């Protein structure tokens, strides 16, 4: 039977499984963490910007473990974070950044910054998660095969012409999509299913402020996207791997 938490319908059962959620303090992250908690998961949320924790609704939830001062774009920091976790079932990578500017106003450092926030963070956390899943299996007779990774690409990653005016963002999210598909094939023998979602505009307060004249009803609700992400991260996802799933709403 479905359960409901903060507007998210939960159809899966994580039953004490440990799940990493990068970007867990953002608008989408809160919806994902809420859905995971409703399904019984223990969430591990790395955080770099302390101000994001001020209104984080799960700060006092014992099932949400916050690791402060973790830069998921830094290799050493990611290794330390994952090394300190209990046996891990899934890793969900929502952390990233957005920048919009014509190429004439985009420097090499701007371009690299988008790759660091989006593609490098995804690569580092995916690599660390694979290592953690394999370590869980090797820990003893009860160590089960498998694990789940869910990344976040974007609509321009699948439709690059929509990325005009945001070259760095589009290229970095396209790299996330390619990484997802290549890694899914690389770890299939480990029964680690790797997938990504590719949303269009999310209906968040920040996006409403940035685009006040838009038709918000055409956008994707974070709770709706969270349902898809949580299913892909669950053991109930038995067959879907290597997918980059369009999540466009009415747009």
N, C-alpha and C positions, 0 to 999 in steps of 0.2 A: 504494500500500500504506500502511496506517496505521502511524504511528510513535507511540511512547509516551514521554512526559516527565512525571515526577512524577505518574503516575497518570492523565494526560490523553491520550486517543487523538487523534491529529492526522491529519486527512484532507485537509488543504489545504496549499498551498505559497505562502509569502509571498516567498521568494527575494530577500532583501535589502531588502524594502519597509520603509519607516519608518512606525512606528505609535506614536501617543501613547496612553498608558494612565494616566489620572488615577486616583488611589486604588490605584495599582499595588503599594503596599507592604502592603495589607490582605490578609485571608484570601482573598477572591475575586480580588483583584488579583494575588496570587502565582500562583494557578492560571492566570489569563489570560496573564500574562507567560510562565509556563513553557510553555504551549501555543503561544504566538506564537514563542518562541525555538526550540522543536522544529520549527516550520514554517519557520524561516529568517528571521523578521522581526527588525529592529532596533527595540528598544523605547525610547521616551523617557518617563520617569516623573517628573512633577513631585512634589515632596515639601515639606511644610510642617512636619511634626512629626519632628524628627531622631531621636527615640527609636524610631520605626518602622523605621529603617534598621539598628538593632543586630542584628536577627535576620533581615534580608532576605536570602534565599538567593542573590540575583543581584547583590549589591553589587560583586563582583569580575568579573562577566561583562562583557567589552568590548562585547557586543551589547545591553547595557542601560545607557542613558545616564540618570543621575539628575540632575535639576535641583533643587537645594536652595532652600529659602525661597521657594517659589512658592505663593501663595494663589490657588487657582482660583476663589475667590469675589470676587476683586479684578480689575477690568477692566484696569487698567494692567499688573498682573503677568501676566495671561493674554496680553495683547498682546506683552509682552516675550518671554515663553516661546515662543510660536508663531513669532514673528519670527526667532528664532535657530535654527530647525529646518531640516534638509535638506528637499528636496522630499518631501511627505507623501502617503501613500496612505490611511491610516485614522486615526480618532480615537475611542477608546473611553473612555466617561465613567463610571467607577465611583465616583468620590468623592462623598461625601454624609454625612449624619448622621441619627440617630434620636433622637426624644424622645417619651416617653409620659407623659401627664398629662391629667386631665379638663379641660374647657374652663374650669371655675371656678378652676383653678390654672394656667392658661396665660395669660401676659401677651402684650401686643402684641409686645414684644421677643423673647419665646420663639417666637412665630409667625413673625416676620420672620427669625429666625435659621435656622429650618428651611427657609424659602424661599431664603435665601442659600446654605446648604450644598447643597441639592438642586437647586432650579430655576435659581437665578442662575448657579451654577457650570456647569450643563449648557448654559444659554443662551450664556454667554460662550465656552465651549470649542467649542460647535457653530458659533457665528459665526466664530470664529478659524479653525476647521478648514475651513469653506467657503471662506474667503478664501485659505487656503493651497492648497487643491485647485485653485482657479481660477488662482492664481499659477503653479502647476506647469505647467498647460496652456499658459499664455501665455509660458512661459520660452523656448520655442524650438520648432523643427520636431519634436523628439522628445517634446514635452510632451503626454501623453495626457489625454483626458477622464476624468472620473470620480473616485470616492473613496467611502469608507464611513464612516459615523458610527453608533456603537451607544451608546445610553443605557440607564440602569437606572431603571425605574419600580419598582413594588411591587404586590403583590396588592391592597392596599386602593385603589390608584389605579383598578383595574378593578372592584372590589367595595367601594365606599365604606362600606357598612354595617360592614364588618370594621374600619374605622378609628375606631370609637367608642373614645374614650379616648386617641386620638393624632391630634387634629384637624390640627395643624400639619404633621406628617409626611405624613398622608394627602393633604391639599390640595397640598402641595409636590410629591409624587410624581405626583398627578393632573396637575399643570402640566407635569411632564416628559413624561407620556404625550401630552398635547395638543400640546406643542411638537414632539415627534417626528413626529406625524402631519401637522401643518401644514408643518413644514420639509421633510418628504419630498416634499410636493407642490410646494413653492416651488422646489426645486433639481432637479427631475426632468429638466429640459432639459440640465443639466450632467452627467447620469448619476451623480449623487451619491446613493447609496442610504442612507436614514436609517431606522433601526429601533430598537426598544427591547425589553428583556426585562422581565418583571414577575414576579419570584420571590416565593414565599412565604418561610417562614423558612429561612435558610441554616444548614447544619450546621457551625458554627464554634465554636472554644473559648469565645469570649465568650458566644455564645448558649446553649451548654450550661451555663455557669456561671450565667447569668441565669435559666434554666428547667431546673433539674436533674431535675425529675420528668416532663419531656416525653418523648414517644416519638421519639427522635432518628432512628429509621429512617424516619419520615414526612417528614423534612426534606430539603431539596435540597443535595446535595453540591456544593461549589464547583467541583470538577473537571467535574461534569456540566454545570453552568451555563456554565463556561468553553468547553466544546465548542460550545455554541450561539452564544455571543458571537463566538468566533473565526471560525466559519463565516460569520456575518452580516457580519463585517468583511473577509472575503476576496473576491478576484475571482471565486471559484467561486460566490458568491452573485450570480447574474446577474439575478434577477427579483424578489426580495423587498424591498419598500420600504414604509414607512409602517405597518409592523406593530408592535404592542405584544404580545409573545408571552407568554402565561401559562406559568410554569415552577413548578408547584406540587408536584411529587413525589407522595407518597401522601396529602397533606393535603387 
